[in-house]
Every structure is written in structure tokens, then in C-alpha cells.
């Protein structure tokens, strides 16, 4: 199993890096739409959709990502603030920051086809568009945002295993601890400071650190919410993984659960900084 996980991870990493640095804008947007469609297929499964409805929802999400991205200028070589994405990012941000904590506390269930589609749109479409948006602004920017999310997951896992004593959400994900969450924040802070020191050392001063630390802590916390939210949906659906597309890793949603919440916020921050 470990060998399979490592091989799959290396293939995914190689494909991701090749896509980020080599694909043209329209090709990367198509890749983002493909990821969105694959995640929607798994989302439909968690929502109890039969095969035909799952296929229709996956196609709908893929086309919605392509059309919205193209109309926002994400298929173009011209790097300009994409029009129309702010509302989607804001809706996503409100969902993750204001709705999901209450959702997790009360353990709500998604009911009905309409609920599955609406929540799926909020959860899946904004991060797919942010994937294309951030890459348009620069492949290294996208890679840094994604790497920060991955660092958070890895730091949480190893810190939790080594020092975890207090459960974060035992009824949702018994393996997660408050110590792991603290390790995730620390890991992201260290990663960000290293990146900042390497790319813009002149900005590494006390004022910048005081500004960046709470923002990165909030970024990490939102990523944890994304992870817990998918864990709750899987627990309610009675499945261990969202799918089986990635050998040793489960499904697409299992790998992008934290990114569904962090990418839209990063996209929103990029739009705000461009004003």
C-alpha cells in the first residue's frame, strides 16, 4: 500500500508541475474543468446520486467551469483581473467561514438533489476557477498556495501522531487533534517565512510578520475546515474514501478537500490586492 501511495504521489506531482509550467492558459483551464468534473462525479456519489445523475452533474460542473473561466478571461494570455469571480469567491468564503463551522457543530446533512447540486456548486466551482486564476497570475504563486495547503496537511499529520492528545472533532474525524492543528499553523508559518525570505527578503520585517501571521493562521484554519467538512460527508455517506481514482489515495475529493476552501480565499485576496 505504501509503495502504491508513493508511486501515485510522484505521478501526480510530476503531472501537476508539468501542467502548471507547460500548459497554455486554455489548456490549464481545461485541466481545472476536468478536475472539477471528476470531483463532481465523486460529490454526486456522496449525495447518493445514481450513475446517470452523477454523470450529468459532472458534465454540468465541467462545462460551468470552462464557460465561466473563458468569460472571465482565464483562457487568455493577458494577465488581467478576471471579471465576475469576486462574487463566487465571496460566496465560497462566506460558506467556509460562517456556514461550515455551524454545519460541523450541528452535523447537518445535505438533503435532496437540489441541495446536493447547490452545495456542490459552492464547494467545487470557486476552487476550480481559482486554480486557473492564480496560475494566470503566475505559476509560482499557484504552486506556493497549493504547497502551503499541503504543508499544513503534512505538518498536522506528523504533529498529531507525535503529540496529539486532545481530539479536534472526534465524532467527525477521530484522528485529528488540536495539537495537529497547531502543528499545521506552525508548519505553514515556517514555510511562508522561508518563501518570503527567498523571494522578497526586503519585506521580512516586524510589520510584515505581524500582518502575515494571523492571515496564515486563518488560512490554515480554513483548510482544516475543508478537510473536516469532507470527512463529515464521507462519514454520513458511510464510505472511507470519496472515490477510487487515485490508487492508494482514494478519490479526487480526498486529495483536494483542503484546497476547496483555501483556493477561493487566495483568489479573493489576489483580486483585492489587484484593486
ABEGO torsion letter per residue (X at the ends): XAAAAAAAAAAAAAAAAAAAAABBAAAAAAAAAAAAAAAAAAAAAAAGBBAAAAAAAAAAAAAAAAAAAAAAGAABABBBBBBGAAAAAAAAAAAAAAAAAAAAAAGBBBBEAAAAAAAAAAAAAAAAAAAAAAAAAEAAAAAAAAAAAAAAAAAAAAAAAAABABBABAAABAABBAAAAAAAAAAAAAAAAAAAAAABAAABBAAAAAAAAAAAAAAAAAAAAAAAAAAAAAAAAGBABABAABBGAEBAAAAAAAAAAAAAAAAAAAAAAAX
